[in-house]
Amino acid sequence: MAKLFIAKVITSSGPRPLVTVRAAGEGEAKLFLEARYPEDVIEAVAEPADWVSDADTGSELGDICEHPGVEWQAPSSLAD
């Protein structure tokens, strides 16, 4: 079953908007992201906890979506 993960992806010119990825687990999500963004740094991958979006987040394993205008925020369980 494809779970939703959120990711913080950093390019050489700064952070991408929030990225979502569908995967079976966190490790698989990171692999999908590394394949999609080979020149970027995958700084964080996490389950979004209570995060809700009305934007398209995909539905199949490997679906990756960028959400312009939305910045990464660590889920409350990971916040400092």
N, C-alpha and C positions, 0 to 999 in steps of 0.2 A: 504494500500500500504506500502511496506517495504522500509523505508528510511535507508540510511547508516549513522552509527555513528562510531566515533573512541573513543577508551578508553585507559586510562592510568591505568594499573593494576600492583600493587606492591605485590610481594611475600615476604616471610620472608628473602630471600637471595637477594632481589633487584627487579628492574622493569622487567616486561615481555617485549618482543618486542611489537611494536604497535599492538593493537587488534582492529579488526573491527567487528561490529555486525549489523545485519539487524533487525529493529524494527519499530513499528508504531510511537513511540515517545521516548523521552529521558528516561522517567520513566520505560517504558517497556524494553528498552535496558539495563538499570541498573539491572532489575530483571533477565533477561537472563544471564547477566554476573555474578551476585551473585550466581545463580544456577550452572553455569559452574565452577566458581572459589570460592568455599565456604570458603577456608582458606586464600584467598588473600584479599587485600584492593582495592576496586574500587575507585581510587582517582579522576578520572575525566571522564566524558562522554560528548561528544559534536558532533554536526553536523560538518563535515569536511570542510565546506565552499567550497573553490576552489580546495581542495586536489584531485588529480587524481592519480590513480594507475592502472597498467596493471596486477596486481596480482589478484587472485581470492578473491573477497570480499563477495561471496555468493549471493543469490538472493531471498531466502525465509525468512519469519519471523523466528527469532531465530538462523539464520546462524551466527556462530562466527568463525573468522579466525585470526590466529597470523601471523605476517609478520616479520620473522627473518631478522635482519639487519636493520630494520627501527625503529627509536626511536620516542616516543611521542613528538609532538610539538603542542602546543595549536594553534587552528585556529587563524588567524590574528585578528579576532573580539574579542578574549579572551586574547590575549597576553598582558603582563604587559607593 
